[in-house]
Structure formats: structure tokens, C-alpha cells
């Protein structure tokens, strides 16, 4: 079963979280955005309508991100994106890796 199935994963508090993520990004008016941890793609799908350049990054190749990899080793240049959105990712890291990943 798909872990991002709508009825199983998208509950009321997720909708609120999605709204805040989208609103915070759009208030910054970026031309480019990196989304780390794409989840069910709802946030990405909405932001793609508003931002000209979006790249997605995730460790799970089944989610079909643009780039597959670990947040421990991001393969991007410094300042390549105006904004980076990383939501509901860091809590999945072991504590000893948290600081490096930030």
C-alpha cells in the first residue's frame, strides 16, 4: 500500500501544514526552489504552478524526484536556489546526523 495514500496520509493537520509551507515559500517570491522530501507531491504540484524553476530531491526513488539522494550529501551548488523547502524530513534523521544535515 502506498504510504502517501490520500485517506491514510492526508489528514486535516497535513492540509494546514501544506498551506503554511506553500504560503511561506510564495511570500519569498523565489524564481527557483528546491523541495527536499516530496512526500505526496501536493505541495510540489501547487508550487509548480507559481514558480518557474523547481527541483525535487528525495531519498526514495519510488517517489520519482528529479534528484535521488540523501539530505546528508546534497549534490547542489551553494546558492543554486533562491529558496529550499525541507518539511517533514529532519525528524526522520538520527540525532547525531541532524546538525550536519541542517
Secondary structure, DSSP 4 states (H G I P E B T S, - for coil): --TT-HHHH--HHHHHHHHHHHHHHHHTT-SEEEEE--TTSHHHHHHTTT-SEEEEEES-GGG--SEE--TTS--S-TT-SSEEEE-S-GGGS-HHHHHHH-
